């Protein structure tokens, strides 16, 4: 078994925290894991991505080959589209619906979202709204990780344990808000593409 994930977003959204939680959870369950990161201009709202490879055998390369990702997990919809060449034909795109307009020529949101309609397996989640409801606006990464957890080869209990561990130094209130955000994403109403049915 090999499951490749490309995580994407904008600096400050917590892409690498989401990657760490999934990766450490998979390792805790006995899987081999490699991770490669591209920080870009993360301090200035630039693109951030990570390649995360999970397998039940040793992994030779940390980079996800073109067309091999079982999932593109994105905290921003335009960043999800930028990474589609890495997605396998039957792979899932799980993304926040909310844009981060970090470039002056950011396309109209309707045009961005329309691109998802041609894909067979897509989940878009209102991550900003759910993170605010959880009491932690910066927890959009946990919301999207929760939505993605339905399709990951990692147990949800293991992921929750590592969320608790990851944020323990910030206090119990922060831990609980991150867990609430994760659970909200896992149970959130989503828009799912019906392209596979056409």
Buried (B, 14 or more C-beta within 10 A) or exposed (E): EBBBBBBBBBBBBBBBBBBBBBBBBBBBBEBBBBBBBEBBEBEEBBBBBBBBBBBEEEBEEBEBEEEBBBBBBBBBBBBBBBBBEBBBEEBBBBBBBBBBEBEEEEEEBEEBBEBBEEBBBBBBBBBBBBBBBBBBEBBBBBBBBBBBBBBBBBBBEBBBBBBBEBBEEEEEEBBBBBBBBBBBBBEBEBBEBEEEEE
